[in-house]
Amino acid sequence: MIAALLLTAASALIAQLPGLFAPAAAARTVAVTPAASVDANVAAREAARAIDQTWNDLRPLSFEGDAAESDCRVKPFTADARIDAGDTPYADGLLVEVTFDLVDCAGWEVDQWTEQRLLPSGASRAEVERALRTLARRTATDADVWAHLHRQRAQRLFDEGLALLPGDPPTYLYSFYKTADGKMRVAARPGGPAWEAGARGGDVLVRLDGKFWWEYGTFQTQRRAYDGFPHTLSLERGGRTFDVHLGAPLTLR
């Protein structure tokens, strides 16, 4: 009975938001995406090996695109491990750093882990690469520990592509952020309610519920993206201003 109810609820969500979940064939597959650097490529290869060798029933998949560019309906993975890495010289040595950024199948943030090691200033390239591989494995272990501590959320993410659970607050899967030009912009999860209503990543927020966003202030404006209420967003994209009316938020039952 419970399984049937869950299947009915999932079918209703797919009908309402067809890009919310990854296809069944993508289950338990984690994309591994390196940033555009030599260090990141070294770290990403090691992170993929760690996932393949130590994570329970998860398959790594090499991926060089941006998961946030499209929704999940045809994605070959349910989650993406974005790997960034670098080695930066300081007065007291060479700082080697690896970041493992776990996102869902549409690029929506789940969690992030960073590991660092300070090498001597004269460290060779071979020493840097050894440190990168060690740190990449540590970040993969950090992510694996998270998956064990948050077993249900991780299972939902790796099986279906969405790290939300029943009982989580209603959400439209969007946020606001300020850029260096002083503008307030939108981040919208492809396939989510805000995306389906017409919002896209990078849109400029002009008004929120009829008021200029700065009339609320930065913090109050950004909070409204998470309150679960159906706001009206006046957005600018490509020189055109238009309104997006949010409907019902996503609520998992």
C-alpha contacts under 8 A as a table, 3 or more apart, distances in Angstrom:
res1	aa1	res2	aa2	distance
1	M	4	A	5.12
1	M	5	L	6.27
2	I	5	L	5.09
2	I	6	L	6.21
3	A	6	L	5.11
3	A	7	L	6.14
4	A	7	L	5.09
4	A	8	T	6.16
5	L	8	T	5.07
5	L	9	A	6.16
6	L	9	A	5.06
6	L	10	A	6.08
7	L	10	A	5.09
7	L	11	S	6.09
8	T	11	S	5.12
8	T	12	A	6.26
9	A	12	A	5.15
9	A	13	L	6.35
9	A	253	R	7.52
10	A	13	L	5.09
10	A	14	I	6.19
11	S	14	I	5.09
11	S	15	A	6.17
12	A	15	A	5.14
12	A	16	Q	6.24
13	L	16	Q	5.01
13	L	17	L	5.71
13	L	18	P	7.40
13	L	20	L	7.92
14	I	17	L	5.04
14	I	18	P	4.50
14	I	19	G	7.30
14	I	20	L	6.81
14	I	21	F	7.35
15	A	18	P	5.63
17	L	20	L	5.60
17	L	191	G	6.13
17	L	192	G	6.64
17	L	193	P	7.15
17	L	196	E	7.28
18	P	21	F	7.28
18	P	73	R	6.68
18	P	191	G	6.79
19	G	22	A	7.40
19	G	71	D	4.90
19	G	72	C	4.93
19	G	73	R	4.76
19	G	190	P	7.10
19	G	191	G	4.17
19	G	192	G	7.33
20	L	71	D	6.78
20	L	72	C	5.99
20	L	73	R	7.12
20	L	161	G	7.77
20	L	162	L	7.33
20	L	190	P	7.60
20	L	191	G	4.72
20	L	192	G	5.97
21	F	72	C	5.54
21	F	73	R	6.26
21	F	78	T	7.95
21	F	105	C	7.73
21	F	160	E	5.47
21	F	161	G	5.35
21	F	162	L	6.44
22	A	26	A	6.34
22	A	27	A	7.55
22	A	72	C	4.66
22	A	73	R	5.14
22	A	74	V	6.59
22	A	75	K	5.88
22	A	76	P	7.52
22	A	77	F	6.97
22	A	78	T	5.77
22	A	105	C	6.68
22	A	160	E	5.59
22	A	161	G	5.38
23	P	26	A	5.56
23	P	27	A	7.29
23	P	72	C	7.50
23	P	73	R	5.91
23	P	74	V	6.34
23	P	75	K	6.99
23	P	76	P	7.56
23	P	160	E	7.37
24	A	27	A	5.51
24	A	159	D	7.71
24	A	160	E	7.19
25	A	76	P	7.17
26	A	29	T	5.73
26	A	75	K	6.91
26	A	76	P	4.71
26	A	77	F	4.63
26	A	78	T	5.95
26	A	159	D	7.87
27	A	77	F	6.62
27	A	78	T	5.98
27	A	158	F	6.05
27	A	159	D	4.56
27	A	160	E	6.23
27	A	161	G	7.82
28	R	57	D	6.77
28	R	58	L	4.87
28	R	59	R	6.25
28	R	77	F	7.38
28	R	78	T	6.77
28	R	158	F	4.98
28	R	159	D	5.60
29	T	58	L	5.68
29	T	59	R	4.69
29	T	60	P	5.91
29	T	61	L	6.74
29	T	76	P	7.33
29	T	77	F	4.80
29	T	78	T	5.98
29	T	79	A	7.05
29	T	158	F	6.99
30	V	58	L	6.82
30	V	59	R	5.98
30	V	60	P	4.89
30	V	61	L	5.91
30	V	77	F	5.51
30	V	78	T	6.18
30	V	79	A	4.96
30	V	80	D	5.43
30	V	81	A	6.85
30	V	158	F	7.50
31	A	60	P	5.68
31	A	61	L	4.49
31	A	62	S	5.75
31	A	63	F	5.65
31	A	77	F	5.98
31	A	78	T	7.85
31	A	79	A	6.19
31	A	80	D	4.43
31	A	81	A	5.95
32	V	44	A	6.54
32	V	47	A	7.75
32	V	48	A	6.41
32	V	60	P	6.45
32	V	61	L	5.89
32	V	62	S	5.19
32	V	63	F	5.67
32	V	64	E	7.98
32	V	80	D	5.77
32	V	81	A	4.74
32	V	82	R	6.03
32	V	83	I	7.12
33	T	44	A	6.88
33	T	62	S	6.50
33	T	63	F	5.05
33	T	64	E	5.35
33	T	65	G	7.38
33	T	80	D	6.94
33	T	81	A	6.04
33	T	82	R	4.74
33	T	83	I	5.93
34	P	37	S	7.68
34	P	40	A	5.28
34	P	41	N	5.50
34	P	43	A	7.82
34	P	44	A	5.51
34	P	63	F	7.94
34	P	64	E	6.87
34	P	82	R	5.92
34	P	83	I	4.74
34	P	84	D	6.12
35	A	40	A	5.56
35	A	41	N	7.27
35	A	82	R	7.16
35	A	83	I	6.06
35	A	84	D	5.14
35	A	85	A	7.63
36	A	40	A	6.85
36	A	41	N	7.71
37	S	40	A	5.19
37	S	41	N	6.40
37	S	84	D	7.99
37	S	85	A	7.60
37	S	86	G	7.87
38	V	41	N	5.21
38	V	42	V	6.48
39	D	42	V	5.21
39	D	43	A	6.27
39	D	84	D	7.78
39	D	85	A	5.39
39	D	86	G	5.59
39	D	87	D	7.65
39	D	129	E	7.52
39	D	132	L	7.18
40	A	43	A	5.04
40	A	44	A	5.85
40	A	83	I	6.10
40	A	84	D	4.96
40	A	85	A	4.58
40	A	86	G	6.95
40	A	98	V	7.71
41	N	44	A	5.07
41	N	45	R	6.24
42	V	45	R	5.50
42	V	46	E	6.61
42	V	129	E	6.98
42	V	132	L	6.89
42	V	133	R	6.89
43	A	46	E	5.22
43	A	47	A	6.09
43	A	83	I	6.95
43	A	84	D	7.65
43	A	85	A	6.78
43	A	98	V	7.08
43	A	132	L	5.53
43	A	133	R	5.48
43	A	135	L	7.75
43	A	136	A	5.23
44	A	47	A	4.95
44	A	48	A	6.09
44	A	83	I	5.65
44	A	84	D	7.91
44	A	136	A	7.17
45	R	48	A	5.19
45	R	49	R	6.37
46	E	49	R	5.03
46	E	50	A	6.21
46	E	133	R	5.55
46	E	136	A	6.08
46	E	137	R	6.54
47	A	50	A	5.02
47	A	51	I	6.23
47	A	133	R	7.75
47	A	136	A	5.27
47	A	137	R	5.67
47	A	139	T	7.83
47	A	140	A	5.94
48	A	51	I	5.13
48	A	52	D	6.17
48	A	60	P	5.58
48	A	61	L	7.67
48	A	62	S	7.93
49	R	52	D	5.07
49	R	53	Q	6.05
49	R	60	P	7.85
50	A	53	Q	5.17
50	A	54	T	5.73
50	A	55	W	7.38
50	A	137	R	5.94
50	A	140	A	6.49
50	A	141	T	7.92
51	I	54	T	5.57
51	I	55	W	5.06
51	I	58	L	6.86
51	I	59	R	7.09
51	I	60	P	6.32
51	I	140	A	6.82
52	D	55	W	6.33
52	D	58	L	6.61
52	D	59	R	5.81
52	D	60	P	6.07
55	W	58	L	5.87
55	W	144	D	6.58
61	L	77	F	7.68
66	D	69	E	5.68
66	D	107	G	7.32
67	A	70	S	6.46
67	A	71	D	7.92
67	A	80	D	7.30
67	A	105	C	6.15
67	A	106	A	4.97
67	A	107	G	4.69
68	A	71	D	7.35
68	A	105	C	7.89
68	A	106	A	4.80
68	A	107	G	4.19
68	A	108	W	7.07
68	A	189	R	6.99
68	A	190	P	6.59
69	E	106	A	7.34
69	E	107	G	7.89
69	E	190	P	7.30
70	S	106	A	6.32
70	S	190	P	5.64
70	S	191	G	7.77
71	D	74	V	7.86
71	D	75	K	7.77
71	D	105	C	7.49
71	D	106	A	5.30
71	D	189	R	7.80
71	D	190	P	4.49
71	D	191	G	4.86
72	C	75	K	5.12
72	C	78	T	7.94
72	C	105	C	5.68
72	C	106	A	5.73
72	C	161	G	7.55
72	C	190	P	7.61
72	C	191	G	6.93
75	K	78	T	7.32
75	K	105	C	6.95
77	F	80	D	7.32
77	F	105	C	6.34
77	F	161	G	7.64
78	T	104	D	6.21
78	T	105	C	4.70
78	T	157	L	6.50
78	T	158	F	5.43
78	T	159	D	6.70
78	T	160	E	6.03
78	T	161	G	4.05
78	T	162	L	7.64
79	A	102	L	7.06
79	A	103	V	5.78
79	A	104	D	4.31
79	A	105	C	4.71
79	A	107	G	7.99
79	A	157	L	6.72
79	A	158	F	6.29
79	A	161	G	5.96
80	D	102	L	5.85
80	D	103	V	5.28
80	D	104	D	6.03
80	D	105	C	6.37
80	D	107	G	7.23
81	A	100	F	6.21
81	A	101	D	5.60
81	A	102	L	4.72
81	A	103	V	6.53
82	R	99	T	7.89
82	R	100	F	5.84
82	R	101	D	4.92
82	R	102	L	6.33
82	R	103	V	7.59
83	I	98	V	7.13
83	I	99	T	5.73
83	I	100	F	4.96
83	I	101	D	6.38
84	D	98	V	5.78
84	D	99	T	5.15
84	D	100	F	6.82
85	A	96	V	7.50
85	A	97	E	5.45
85	A	98	V	4.30
85	A	99	T	6.21
85	A	132	L	7.55
86	G	96	V	5.83
86	G	97	E	5.53
86	G	98	V	6.81
87	D	94	L	6.35
87	D	95	L	5.41
87	D	96	V	4.31
87	D	97	E	6.40
87	D	128	V	7.57
88	T	94	L	5.58
88	T	95	L	5.12
88	T	96	V	6.53
89	P	93	G	6.06
89	P	94	L	4.40
89	P	95	L	6.19
89	P	121	S	6.98
90	Y	93	G	5.26
90	Y	94	L	5.89
90	Y	95	L	7.10
90	Y	121	S	7.79
91	A	121	S	7.93
92	D	120	P	7.52
92	D	121	S	7.04
93	G	118	L	6.09
93	G	119	L	5.60
93	G	120	P	4.68
93	G	121	S	4.20
93	G	122	G	7.89
94	L	118	L	5.52
94	L	119	L	4.92
94	L	120	P	5.89
94	L	121	S	5.18
94	L	122	G	7.99
94	L	123	A	7.44
95	L	116	Q	6.89
95	L	117	R	5.87
95	L	118	L	4.48
95	L	119	L	6.21
96	V	116	Q	5.62
96	V	117	R	5.26
96	V	118	L	6.16
96	V	119	L	7.25
96	V	128	V	7.11
96	V	131	A	7.01
96	V	132	L	6.86
97	E	114	T	7.06
97	E	115	E	5.81
97	E	116	Q	4.39
97	E	117	R	6.55
97	E	132	L	7.24
97	E	135	L	7.28
98	V	114	T	5.67
98	V	115	E	5.52
98	V	116	Q	6.55
98	V	132	L	6.78
98	V	135	L	6.05
98	V	136	A	6.07
98	V	139	T	7.44
99	T	112	Q	7.14
99	T	113	W	5.69
99	T	114	T	4.30
99	T	115	E	6.61
99	T	136	A	7.77
99	T	139	T	6.98
100	F	112	Q	5.73
100	F	113	W	5.24
100	F	114	T	6.31
100	F	136	A	7.66
100	F	139	T	5.86
100	F	140	A	7.08
100	F	143	A	7.86
101	D	109	E	7.69
101	D	110	V	7.87
101	D	111	D	6.27
101	D	112	Q	4.38
101	D	113	W	6.47
102	L	109	E	6.51
102	L	110	V	5.56
102	L	111	D	5.41
102	L	112	Q	5.90
102	L	143	A	7.86
103	V	106	A	7.52
103	V	107	G	5.05
103	V	108	W	5.14
103	V	109	E	4.50
103	V	110	V	5.01
103	V	111	D	7.08
104	D	107	G	5.18
104	D	108	W	5.29
104	D	109	E	6.66
104	D	110	V	6.70
104	D	157	L	6.69
104	D	161	G	5.52
104	D	162	L	5.93
104	D	163	A	7.00
105	C	108	W	7.44
105	C	161	G	5.16
105	C	162	L	7.23
106	A	161	G	7.95
106	A	189	R	6.32
106	A	190	P	5.75
106	A	191	G	7.58
107	G	189	R	7.06
108	W	189	R	5.85
110	V	163	A	6.93
112	Q	143	A	7.91
113	W	139	T	5.85
113	W	142	D	6.71
113	W	143	A	7.16
114	T	139	T	6.32
115	E	135	L	5.71
115	E	136	A	7.78
115	E	138	R	6.97
115	E	139	T	6.31
116	Q	135	L	6.80
117	R	131	A	7.14
117	R	135	L	7.75
119	L	123	A	6.30
119	L	128	V	7.83
120	P	123	A	5.42
123	A	127	E	6.03
123	A	128	V	6.79
124	S	127	E	5.18
124	S	128	V	6.38
125	R	128	V	5.00
125	R	129	E	6.21
126	A	129	E	5.16
126	A	130	R	6.23
127	E	130	R	5.09
127	E	131	A	6.24
128	V	131	A	5.12
128	V	132	L	6.16
129	E	132	L	4.90
129	E	133	R	6.21
130	R	133	R	5.24
130	R	134	T	6.24
131	A	134	T	5.07
131	A	135	L	6.04
132	L	135	L	5.19
132	L	136	A	5.97
133	R	136	A	5.05
133	R	137	R	6.29
134	T	137	R	5.29
134	T	138	R	6.35
135	L	138	R	4.92
135	L	139	T	6.24
136	A	139	T	5.24
136	A	140	A	6.24
137	R	140	A	5.02
137	R	141	T	6.12
138	R	141	T	4.96
138	R	142	D	6.16
139	T	142	D	4.86
139	T	143	A	6.25
140	A	143	A	5.09
140	A	144	D	6.17
141	T	144	D	4.89
141	T	145	V	6.11
142	D	145	V	5.14
142	D	146	W	6.33
143	A	146	W	5.00
143	A	147	A	6.32
144	D	147	A	4.99
144	D	148	H	6.42
145	V	148	H	5.14
145	V	149	L	6.19
146	W	149	L	5.07
146	W	150	H	5.95
147	A	150	H	5.17
147	A	151	R	5.41
147	A	153	R	7.73
147	A	154	A	5.16
147	A	155	Q	7.93
148	H	151	R	4.98
148	H	154	A	7.79
150	H	153	R	5.52
150	H	154	A	5.98
151	R	154	A	5.15
151	R	155	Q	6.01
152	Q	155	Q	5.07
152	Q	156	R	6.23
152	Q	165	L	7.80
153	R	156	R	5.17
153	R	157	L	6.23
153	R	163	A	5.39
153	R	164	L	6.37
153	R	165	L	6.39
154	A	157	L	4.98
154	A	158	F	6.04
154	A	163	A	6.57
155	Q	158	F	5.23
155	Q	159	D	5.72
156	R	159	D	5.28
156	R	160	E	5.61
156	R	161	G	6.78
156	R	162	L	6.14
156	R	163	A	5.73
156	R	164	L	7.12
156	R	165	L	7.57
157	L	160	E	5.54
157	L	161	G	4.49
157	L	162	L	4.63
157	L	163	A	4.48
157	L	164	L	7.64
158	F	161	G	5.82
158	F	162	L	7.87
164	L	168	D	6.69
164	L	252	L	7.59
165	L	168	D	5.75
165	L	252	L	6.26
166	P	251	T	7.32
166	P	252	L	4.62
166	P	253	R	4.96
167	G	252	L	7.05
167	G	253	R	7.22
168	D	251	T	7.52
168	D	252	L	7.44
169	P	228	G	7.31
169	P	251	T	7.17
170	P	227	D	7.89
170	P	228	G	5.17
170	P	249	P	5.62
170	P	250	L	5.49
170	P	251	T	4.88
170	P	252	L	7.95
171	T	174	Y	7.96
171	T	226	Y	6.53
171	T	227	D	7.63
171	T	228	G	5.27
171	T	249	P	5.20
171	T	250	L	5.20
171	T	251	T	6.87
172	Y	192	G	6.39
172	Y	193	P	4.97
172	Y	194	A	5.32
172	Y	225	A	7.69
172	Y	226	Y	7.68
172	Y	228	G	6.83
172	Y	249	P	5.08
172	Y	250	L	5.98
173	L	188	A	6.13
173	L	189	R	5.54
173	L	192	G	5.72
173	L	193	P	6.65
173	L	194	A	6.41
174	Y	186	V	6.98
174	Y	187	A	5.41
174	Y	188	A	4.22
174	Y	189	R	6.05
174	Y	194	A	6.20
174	Y	195	W	7.95
174	Y	225	A	6.38
174	Y	226	Y	7.86
175	S	186	V	5.83
175	S	187	A	5.18
175	S	188	A	6.59
175	S	222	Q	6.73
175	S	225	A	5.26
175	S	226	Y	7.29
176	F	184	M	6.39
176	F	185	R	5.50
176	F	186	V	4.74
176	F	187	A	6.14
176	F	221	T	7.61
176	F	222	Q	5.30
176	F	225	A	6.80
177	Y	184	M	5.58
177	Y	185	R	5.35
177	Y	186	V	6.47
177	Y	187	A	7.48
177	Y	222	Q	7.13
178	K	182	G	6.16
178	K	183	K	5.58
178	K	184	M	4.46
178	K	185	R	6.02
179	T	182	G	5.57
179	T	183	K	5.69
179	T	184	M	6.61
179	T	185	R	7.23
180	A	183	K	7.45
183	K	204	V	6.68
183	K	205	L	7.53
184	M	204	V	5.87
184	M	205	L	5.45
184	M	206	V	7.78
184	M	213	W	7.88
185	R	201	G	7.70
185	R	202	G	5.54
185	R	203	D	5.46
185	R	204	V	4.43
185	R	205	L	5.45
186	V	199	A	7.48
186	V	200	R	6.87
186	V	201	G	5.39
186	V	202	G	5.37
186	V	203	D	5.30
186	V	204	V	6.41
186	V	205	L	6.75
187	A	200	R	6.80
187	A	201	G	4.42
187	A	202	G	6.33
187	A	203	D	7.82
188	A	192	G	7.43
188	A	194	A	6.30
188	A	195	W	5.75
188	A	199	A	6.43
188	A	200	R	5.62
188	A	201	G	5.24
189	R	192	G	5.47
189	R	194	A	7.52
189	R	195	W	6.33
189	R	201	G	7.86
190	P	195	W	5.53
190	P	196	E	7.78
190	P	200	R	7.89
191	G	195	W	5.87
191	G	196	E	6.20
192	G	195	W	5.27
192	G	196	E	6.12
192	G	250	L	7.78
193	P	196	E	5.10
193	P	197	A	6.12
193	P	246	L	7.35
193	P	247	G	7.53
193	P	248	A	7.58
193	P	249	P	6.36
193	P	250	L	6.65
194	A	197	A	5.02
194	A	198	G	6.52
194	A	199	A	5.63
194	A	246	L	6.33
195	W	198	G	5.21
195	W	199	A	4.83
195	W	200	R	6.04
196	E	199	A	7.29
197	A	244	V	6.19
197	A	245	H	6.55
197	A	246	L	5.95
197	A	247	G	7.41
198	G	244	V	5.97
199	A	203	D	7.04
199	A	235	L	7.92
199	A	244	V	6.69
200	R	203	D	5.80
203	D	235	L	6.10
203	D	236	E	5.84
203	D	237	R	5.49
204	V	235	L	5.43
204	V	236	E	4.98
204	V	237	R	6.64
205	L	208	L	7.40
205	L	213	W	7.28
205	L	233	L	6.91
205	L	234	S	6.14
205	L	235	L	4.75
205	L	236	E	6.52
206	V	212	F	5.93
206	V	213	W	6.52
206	V	233	L	7.69
206	V	234	S	5.43
206	V	235	L	5.50
206	V	236	E	6.75
207	R	210	G	5.50
207	R	211	K	4.98
207	R	212	F	4.24
207	R	213	W	5.38
207	R	233	L	6.10
207	R	234	S	4.86
207	R	235	L	7.18
208	L	211	K	5.32
208	L	212	F	6.24
208	L	213	W	5.76
208	L	221	T	7.90
208	L	231	H	7.04
208	L	232	T	6.01
208	L	233	L	4.98
208	L	234	S	6.27
209	D	231	H	5.96
209	D	232	T	4.91
209	D	233	L	6.34
209	D	234	S	7.84
210	G	232	T	7.55
210	G	234	S	7.66
211	K	215	E	6.61
212	F	215	E	5.58
212	F	216	Y	7.68
213	W	216	Y	5.66
213	W	217	G	6.56
213	W	218	T	7.41
213	W	221	T	6.17
214	W	217	G	4.64
214	W	218	T	6.42
214	W	221	T	7.74
216	Y	219	F	7.98
216	Y	220	Q	5.71
216	Y	221	T	5.85
217	G	220	Q	5.55
217	G	221	T	6.02
218	T	221	T	5.26
218	T	222	Q	6.21
219	F	222	Q	5.18
219	F	223	R	6.15
220	Q	223	R	5.09
220	Q	224	R	6.47
221	T	224	R	5.43
221	T	225	A	7.34
222	Q	225	A	5.70
222	Q	226	Y	7.70
223	R	226	Y	5.62
223	R	227	D	6.71
224	R	227	D	5.23
224	R	228	G	7.89
224	R	229	F	7.80
225	A	228	G	7.32
228	G	249	P	6.27
229	F	249	P	7.45
230	P	245	H	7.19
230	P	246	L	4.82
230	P	247	G	5.70
230	P	248	A	6.68
230	P	249	P	7.33
231	H	245	H	6.51
231	H	246	L	5.78
232	T	243	D	6.73
232	T	244	V	5.71
232	T	245	H	4.58
232	T	246	L	6.18
233	L	243	D	5.56
233	L	244	V	5.06
233	L	245	H	6.47
233	L	246	L	7.98
234	S	241	T	6.77
234	S	242	F	5.63
234	S	243	D	4.38
234	S	244	V	6.33
235	L	241	T	5.48
235	L	242	F	5.50
235	L	243	D	6.11
235	L	244	V	7.34
236	E	239	G	6.34
236	E	240	R	5.43
236	E	241	T	4.31
236	E	242	F	6.52
237	R	240	R	5.35
237	R	241	T	6.52
246	L	249	P	7.86
